[in-house]
Amino acid sequence: MTWLFVACGSAVGGALRFWSIQWIDSLTEESSYPWGTLFVNVVGSLLLGLVLGLLTGEHRWTDMEANWRQFLVVGVFGGFTTFSTFSVQTLSLIQAGDWGHAAANCTASVVLCVGGAALGWRLGTAVVGGG
């Protein structure tokens, strides 16, 4: 049943991402910089950090049922931006004093994900005869 909570949360998060990017892009239409994507990544990271902070620690929220946590944390925030998960996981490494793995996670994520996007683009254009 948890998957249904995650699926519904993902739908909410994805719709929020779409609307947020459209709104920010309408405010910055003269710019080629992806302000809308940056906005959802920063806001998603901030809000996920806030929620996880409220769910952990000495004075945490303890009444939230596990399915609703999954709805919010995995579904809504995962649908809104996966960068928030990357940010919180990297923060956890930093808080644990594991600066090496935190730096490696940042470097590997940026290099490999941008590289993956470039490779995917190249393969996609080759399939349709553009490359």
Backbone as a chain_set.jsonl record, in Angstrom:
{"seq": "MTWLFVACGSAVGGALRFWSIQWIDSLTEESSYPWGTLFVNVVGSLLLGLVLGLLTGEHRWTDMEANWRQFLVVGVFGGFTTFSTFSVQTLSLIQAGDWGHAAANCTASVVLCVGGAALGWRLGTAVVGGG", "coords": {"N": [[0.813, -1.202, 0.0], [2.085, 1.159, 0.517], [3.325, 1.997, -1.827], [1.273, 3.193, -3.246], [0.794, 5.534, -1.829], [3.267, 6.789, -2.317], [3.149, 7.008, -5.113], [0.933, 8.731, -5.46], [1.878, 10.995, -4.092], [4.058, 11.582, -5.725], [2.764, 12.383, -8.056], [1.581, 14.758, -7.17], [3.901, 16.227, -6.475], [5.218, 16.321, -8.978], [3.387, 17.815, -10.504], [3.459, 20.214, -9.046], [6.129, 20.901, -9.501], [6.076, 21.334, -12.3], [4.245, 23.533, -12.503], [5.601, 25.428, -10.909], [8.041, 25.809, -12.28], [7.056, 26.809, -14.705], [5.919, 29.204, -13.797], [8.167, 30.62, -12.696], [9.778, 30.728, -14.988], [8.148, 32.347, -16.564], [8.494, 34.751, -15.327], [11.096, 35.287, -15.861], [11.558, 35.404, -18.608], [13.269, 36.565, -20.461], [15.711, 35.486, -20.089], [18.161, 32.959, -20.718], [19.002, 31.258, -18.851], [18.325, 28.468, -16.712], [16.28, 29.274, -14.618], [13.866, 28.442, -13.418], [14.205, 25.681, -12.931], [16.398, 25.783, -11.188], [15.149, 27.119, -9.099], [13.156, 25.202, -8.217], [14.873, 23.172, -7.38], [16.343, 24.373, -5.281], [14.274, 25.233, -3.523], [12.981, 22.78, -3.089], [15.064, 21.331, -1.849], [15.439, 22.901, 0.459], [12.877, 22.642, 1.695], [12.668, 19.835, 2.011], [14.817, 19.381, 3.718], [13.868, 20.836, 5.928], [11.523, 19.364, 6.607], [12.651, 16.806, 7.157], [14.269, 17.541, 9.263], [12.297, 18.166, 11.118], [11.254, 15.653, 11.509], [13.187, 14.215, 12.762], [15.608, 14.001, 15.43], [15.69, 15.384, 18.791], [13.225, 16.63, 19.534], [11.234, 15.671, 17.745], [8.63, 15.309, 15.218], [6.423, 12.86, 15.959], [4.085, 11.666, 15.418], [3.42, 11.279, 12.77], [2.267, 9.044, 10.432], [3.883, 6.232, 8.87], [3.257, 5.738, 6.109], [2.352, 8.252, 5.307], [4.629, 9.756, 5.682], [6.226, 8.641, 3.655], [4.663, 9.397, 1.475], [5.018, 12.195, 1.55], [7.896, 12.669, 1.8], [9.269, 10.862, -0.035], [7.462, 10.737, -2.21], [6.12, 13.426, -2.781], [8.344, 15.253, -2.528], [10.226, 13.83, -4.036], [8.953, 13.818, -6.502], [8.843, 16.536, -6.948], [11.532, 17.423, -6.942], [14.471, 15.625, -7.474], [16.874, 16.476, -6.715], [16.768, 17.422, -4.175], [16.907, 15.137, -2.555], [19.507, 14.248, -3.122], [20.859, 16.469, -2.035], [20.217, 16.327, 0.73], [21.288, 13.825, 1.386], [23.994, 14.298, 0.902], [24.406, 16.301, 2.793], [24.048, 14.768, 5.109], [26.339, 13.163, 5.012], [28.28, 15.161, 5.387], [27.547, 16.078, 7.952], [28.201, 13.819, 9.368], [30.866, 14.034, 9.332], [32.179, 13.062, 7.174], [33.728, 14.2, 4.933], [35.161, 13.583, 2.641], [33.631, 11.631, 1.238], [31.379, 13.208, 0.867], [32.322, 15.255, -0.811], [33.103, 13.657, -2.956], [30.622, 12.636, -3.692], [29.317, 14.956, -4.576], [31.0, 15.734, -6.733], [31.018, 13.39, -8.353], [28.272, 13.122, -8.883], [27.614, 15.472, -10.335], [29.457, 15.381, -12.528], [29.013, 12.753, -13.612], [26.217, 12.743, -14.024], [25.76, 14.939, -15.765], [27.421, 14.067, -17.78], [26.076, 11.674, -18.398], [23.67, 12.721, -19.361], [24.656, 14.035, -21.631], [25.648, 11.838, -23.11], [23.261, 10.38, -23.443], [21.838, 12.241, -24.985], [23.427, 12.3, -27.257], [23.179, 9.618, -28.14], [20.405, 9.552, -28.557], [20.051, 11.485, -30.597], [21.54, 10.235, -32.575], [19.988, 7.994, -33.1], [17.736, 9.088, -34.311], [18.875, 10.095, -36.534], [20.247, 12.508, -36.417], [22.871, 12.808, -35.653]], "CA": [[0.0, 0.0, 0.0], [2.965, 2.327, 0.559], [3.589, 2.453, -3.193], [0.183, 4.066, -3.662], [1.083, 6.835, -1.209], [4.399, 7.367, -3.053], [2.674, 7.373, -6.454], [0.089, 9.934, -5.347], [2.769, 12.1, -3.741], [4.848, 11.912, -6.92], [1.891, 13.15, -8.95], [1.476, 16.1, -6.593], [5.205, 16.876, -6.615], [5.472, 16.593, -10.391], [2.534, 18.94, -10.915], [4.015, 21.413, -8.414], [7.358, 21.252, -10.226], [5.679, 21.897, -13.585], [3.676, 24.869, -12.298], [6.636, 26.323, -10.379], [8.968, 26.146, -13.361], [6.329, 27.675, -15.631], [5.77, 30.514, -13.153], [9.47, 31.293, -12.642], [10.186, 31.018, -16.365], [7.367, 33.485, -17.067], [9.07, 35.953, -14.718], [12.471, 35.458, -16.356], [11.502, 34.957, -19.997], [14.36, 37.145, -21.25], [16.948, 34.814, -19.742], [18.31, 31.578, -21.174], [19.401, 30.466, -17.679], [17.182, 27.686, -16.221], [15.906, 29.768, -13.294], [12.776, 27.638, -12.867], [14.777, 24.443, -12.406], [17.177, 26.146, -10.002], [14.17, 27.433, -8.06], [12.582, 23.99, -7.614], [15.931, 22.437, -6.692], [16.647, 25.048, -4.016], [13.095, 25.17, -2.654], [12.802, 21.377, -2.717], [16.106, 20.982, -0.877], [15.108, 23.606, 1.699], [11.69, 22.06, 2.326], [12.962, 18.469, 2.448], [15.64, 19.525, 4.918], [12.98, 21.256, 7.006], [10.672, 18.238, 7.007], [13.469, 15.777, 7.796], [14.649, 18.085, 10.558], [11.144, 18.036, 12.008], [10.983, 14.239, 11.741], [14.3, 13.597, 13.489], [16.116, 14.802, 16.53], [15.143, 15.263, 20.137], [11.834, 17.08, 19.619], [10.704, 15.379, 16.415], [7.246, 14.91, 15.015], [6.388, 11.406, 16.096], [2.747, 11.181, 15.125], [3.173, 11.092, 11.348], [2.275, 7.636, 10.032], [4.937, 5.914, 7.902], [2.789, 5.933, 4.733], [2.287, 9.688, 5.02], [6.032, 10.187, 5.527], [6.632, 8.24, 2.312], [3.92, 10.276, 0.566], [5.63, 13.518, 1.556], [9.349, 12.692, 1.585], [9.641, 10.185, -1.276], [6.539, 11.088, -3.28], [6.014, 14.845, -3.13], [9.658, 15.854, -2.777], [10.838, 13.111, -5.148], [8.313, 14.311, -7.719], [9.16, 17.959, -7.098], [12.933, 17.489, -7.333], [15.344, 14.613, -6.886], [18.06, 17.166, -6.207], [16.607, 17.561, -2.727], [17.419, 13.916, -1.948], [20.96, 14.365, -3.256], [21.331, 17.487, -1.091], [20.096, 15.838, 2.102], [22.253, 12.739, 1.565], [25.31, 14.926, 0.999], [24.429, 16.946, 4.106], [24.246, 13.708, 6.112], [27.767, 12.82, 4.977], [28.997, 16.284, 6.007], [27.262, 16.056, 9.39], [28.927, 12.678, 9.939], [32.285, 14.329, 9.222], [32.708, 12.314, 6.03], [33.893, 15.214, 3.9], [35.653, 12.951, 1.416], [32.496, 11.069, 0.506], [30.501, 14.319, 0.478], [32.93, 15.876, -1.999], [33.034, 12.675, -4.046], [29.227, 12.573, -4.127], [29.053, 16.166, -5.376], [31.754, 15.666, -7.985], [30.532, 12.283, -9.179], [26.909, 13.394, -9.322], [27.611, 16.484, -11.387], [30.18, 14.901, -13.706], [28.359, 11.59, -14.209], [24.864, 13.064, -14.492], [25.875, 15.766, -16.969], [27.961, 13.157, -18.792], [24.992, 10.784, -18.8], [22.756, 13.503, -20.189], [25.33, 14.249, -22.922], [25.665, 10.556, -23.811], [21.889, 10.11, -23.839], [21.521, 13.151, -26.079], [24.173, 11.82, -28.435], [22.526, 8.386, -28.594], [19.071, 9.893, -29.07], [20.159, 12.146, -31.911], [22.038, 9.243, -33.53], [18.87, 7.127, -33.449], [16.832, 9.797, -35.241], [19.642, 10.522, -37.704], [20.758, 13.874, -36.31], [24.228, 12.884, -35.129]], "C": [[0.858, 1.269, 0.0], [3.211, 2.881, -0.836], [2.505, 3.402, -3.69], [0.349, 5.467, -3.075], [2.209, 7.537, -1.969], [3.945, 7.833, -4.432], [1.825, 8.641, -6.42], [0.931, 11.16, -4.998], [3.606, 12.539, -4.925], [4.037, 12.729, -7.91], [1.755, 14.587, -8.464], [2.786, 16.865, -6.804], [5.532, 17.227, -8.053], [4.648, 17.761, -10.906], [3.047, 20.248, -10.312], [5.291, 21.868, -9.111], [7.002, 21.931, -11.545], [5.17, 23.332, -13.425], [4.724, 25.866, -11.808], [7.6, 26.757, -11.467], [8.3, 27.081, -14.363], [6.227, 29.094, -15.073], [7.092, 31.276, -13.153], [9.94, 31.642, -14.052], [9.403, 32.183, -16.956], [7.891, 34.805, -16.499], [10.441, 36.287, -15.289], [12.574, 35.088, -17.824], [12.613, 35.51, -20.879], [15.68, 36.41, -21.04], [16.982, 33.399, -20.306], [18.738, 30.668, -20.019], [18.172, 29.726, -17.144], [16.776, 28.054, -14.791], [14.82, 28.916, -12.643], [13.286, 26.344, -12.246], [15.602, 24.722, -11.16], [16.237, 26.417, -8.828], [13.625, 26.168, -7.413], [13.641, 23.18, -6.881], [16.257, 23.055, -5.334], [15.475, 24.942, -3.047], [12.848, 23.738, -2.186], [13.816, 20.925, -1.678], [15.827, 21.627, 0.476], [13.948, 22.928, 2.421], [11.927, 20.623, 2.789], [13.837, 18.495, 3.687], [14.806, 19.913, 6.127], [12.151, 20.087, 7.517], [11.489, 17.161, 7.71], [13.986, 16.246, 9.151], [13.527, 17.969, 11.577], [10.859, 16.581, 12.373], [12.079, 13.535, 12.525], [14.693, 14.478, 14.664], [15.308, 14.635, 17.802], [13.655, 15.596, 20.215], [11.11, 16.856, 18.297], [9.193, 15.181, 16.424], [7.223, 13.395, 15.124], [5.04, 10.831, 15.691], [2.484, 10.922, 13.644], [3.316, 9.608, 10.985], [3.292, 7.414, 8.908], [4.492, 6.129, 6.458], [2.73, 7.41, 4.357], [3.68, 10.293, 4.92], [6.513, 9.866, 4.122], [5.935, 9.096, 1.252], [4.646, 11.607, 0.417], [7.092, 13.479, 1.121], [9.738, 12.07, 0.24], [8.767, 10.664, -2.435], [6.579, 12.547, -3.674], [7.386, 15.444, -3.435], [10.407, 15.156, -3.903], [10.256, 13.541, -6.482], [8.655, 15.763, -8.0], [10.597, 18.139, -7.573], [13.71, 16.366, -6.686], [16.62, 15.248, -6.348], [17.986, 17.341, -4.699], [17.132, 16.329, -2.005], [18.942, 13.911, -1.989], [21.511, 15.332, -2.21], [21.305, 16.988, 0.344], [21.086, 14.704, 2.365], [23.671, 13.286, 1.689], [25.461, 15.63, 2.342], [24.669, 15.919, 5.209], [25.707, 13.274, 6.168], [28.602, 13.902, 5.654], [28.792, 16.276, 7.517], [27.98, 14.909, 10.091], [30.438, 12.888, 9.876], [32.954, 13.631, 8.056], [32.82, 13.239, 4.818], [34.36, 14.623, 2.578], [34.518, 12.378, 0.582], [31.519, 12.164, 0.063], [31.028, 14.987, -0.788], [32.864, 14.934, -3.196], [31.618, 12.577, -4.584], [28.877, 13.78, -4.999], [29.727, 16.071, -6.738], [31.198, 14.591, -8.907], [29.132, 12.564, -9.711], [26.87, 14.391, -10.466], [28.261, 15.935, -12.659], [29.425, 13.757, -14.394], [26.962, 11.906, -14.739], [24.891, 13.945, -15.734], [26.448, 14.914, -18.102], [26.899, 12.199, -19.304], [23.995, 11.492, -19.7], [23.356, 13.732, -21.576], [25.346, 12.964, -23.747], [24.258, 10.203, -24.299], [21.465, 10.965, -25.022], [22.162, 12.662, -27.373], [23.524, 10.56, -29.013], [21.16, 8.675, -29.208], [19.127, 10.548, -30.426], [20.691, 11.193, -32.956], [20.897, 8.337, -34.001], [17.955, 7.799, -34.47], [17.572, 10.408, -36.419], [20.194, 11.925, -37.622], [22.201, 13.926, -35.871], [25.086, 11.867, -35.596]], "O": [[0.418, 2.323, -0.459], [3.298, 4.096, -1.016], [2.786, 4.313, -4.469], [0.078, 6.465, -3.744], [2.125, 8.735, -2.237], [4.31, 8.923, -4.873], [1.988, 9.523, -7.263], [0.716, 12.241, -5.547], [3.841, 13.732, -5.114], [4.555, 13.657, -8.531], [1.808, 15.525, -9.26], [2.778, 18.01, -7.255], [6.061, 18.304, -8.327], [5.148, 18.598, -11.657], [3.067, 21.276, -10.989], [5.515, 23.064, -9.293], [7.556, 22.979, -11.876], [5.615, 24.235, -14.133], [4.735, 27.018, -12.241], [7.939, 27.936, -11.568], [8.918, 28.042, -14.82], [6.426, 30.068, -15.799], [7.142, 32.437, -13.559], [10.448, 32.74, -14.28], [9.941, 32.934, -17.769], [7.745, 35.855, -17.125], [10.894, 37.429, -15.211], [13.578, 34.514, -18.246], [12.869, 34.963, -21.952], [16.659, 36.681, -21.735], [15.956, 32.722, -20.365], [18.828, 29.451, -20.185], [17.081, 30.297, -17.12], [16.911, 27.247, -13.872], [14.856, 28.694, -11.433], [12.849, 25.956, -11.163], [15.518, 23.981, -10.181], [16.501, 25.995, -7.702], [13.626, 26.06, -6.187], [13.341, 22.56, -5.861], [16.427, 22.337, -4.348], [15.662, 24.6, -1.88], [12.541, 23.51, -1.016], [13.469, 20.216, -0.734], [15.961, 20.983, 1.516], [14.027, 22.669, 3.622], [11.44, 20.23, 3.849], [13.623, 17.712, 4.613], [15.006, 19.387, 7.222], [12.085, 19.847, 8.723], [11.071, 16.652, 8.75], [14.127, 15.448, 10.077], [13.771, 17.707, 12.755], [10.287, 16.306, 13.428], [11.917, 12.378, 12.912], [14.156, 15.57, 14.847], [14.366, 13.844, 17.867], [12.905, 14.902, 20.901], [10.445, 17.76, 17.79], [8.572, 14.929, 17.456], [7.97, 12.723, 14.413], [4.885, 9.611, 15.631], [1.428, 10.396, 13.294], [4.364, 9.003, 11.209], [3.53, 8.307, 8.094], [5.265, 6.65, 5.654], [3.025, 7.777, 3.219], [3.894, 11.238, 4.161], [7.133, 10.703, 3.466], [6.546, 9.474, 0.252], [4.862, 12.088, -0.695], [7.483, 14.175, 0.183], [10.46, 12.691, -0.54], [9.274, 10.961, -3.517], [7.02, 12.883, -4.773], [7.573, 16.071, -4.478], [11.144, 15.801, -4.648], [10.972, 13.622, -7.48], [8.747, 16.173, -9.157], [10.857, 18.912, -8.495], [13.622, 16.17, -5.474], [17.363, 14.611, -5.601], [19.013, 17.402, -4.023], [17.743, 16.456, -0.944], [19.589, 13.602, -0.989], [22.522, 15.041, -1.571], [22.259, 17.198, 1.093], [21.662, 14.629, 3.45], [24.46, 12.79, 2.494], [26.523, 15.566, 2.963], [25.421, 16.185, 6.147], [26.249, 13.044, 7.249], [29.526, 13.596, 6.408], [29.745, 16.446, 8.278], [28.326, 15.014, 11.267], [31.205, 12.029, 10.311], [34.181, 13.615, 7.966], [32.11, 13.084, 3.824], [33.99, 15.114, 1.512], [34.445, 12.604, -0.625], [30.903, 12.055, -0.997], [30.271, 15.253, -1.722], [32.601, 15.366, -4.318], [31.421, 12.448, -5.793], [28.22, 13.641, -6.031], [29.097, 16.301, -7.771], [30.939, 14.838, -10.085], [28.841, 12.272, -10.871], [26.17, 14.178, -11.456], [27.68, 16.016, -13.741], [29.22, 13.786, -15.607], [26.565, 11.393, -15.786], [24.117, 13.718, -16.664], [26.013, 15.026, -19.248], [26.824, 11.936, -20.504], [23.531, 10.926, -20.69], [22.652, 13.635, -22.581], [25.086, 12.996, -24.949], [24.086, 9.774, -25.44], [20.813, 10.481, -25.948], [21.531, 12.618, -28.429], [23.341, 10.449, -30.226], [20.801, 8.117, -30.244], [18.344, 10.213, -31.315], [20.334, 11.318, -34.128], [20.848, 7.957, -35.171], [17.459, 7.145, -35.387], [16.988, 11.147, -37.211], [20.578, 12.493, -38.644], [22.732, 15.027, -35.722], [26.258, 11.828, -35.221]]}, "num_chains": 1, "name": "protein.A"}
